């Protein structure tokens, strides 16, 4: 059981970091393009993806403490 905790805690932290990095990358690309989406579908898709990643970070951060 100790091995499980030693593996899962770093994986959770890595997942939080990668999610945050991906959000920053999406925002950077938006800044680079002047926040001009090619279509409303792309805009809704990007906002939805960011919302899901933020929710994932929140659930990982506040989930069951290892």
Secondary structure as the mmCIF struct_conf table of DSSP 4:
data_model
#
loop_
_struct_conf.conf_type_id
_struct_conf.id
_struct_conf.beg_label_comp_id
_struct_conf.beg_label_asym_id
_struct_conf.beg_label_seq_id
_struct_conf.end_label_comp_id
_struct_conf.end_label_asym_id
_struct_conf.end_label_seq_id
HELX_RH_AL_P HELX_RH_AL_P1 UNK A 2 UNK A 32
TURN_TY1_P TURN_TY1_P1 UNK A 33 UNK A 35
BEND BEND1 UNK A 38 UNK A 39
HELX_RH_AL_P HELX_RH_AL_P2 UNK A 40 UNK A 62
BEND BEND2 UNK A 63 UNK A 63
#
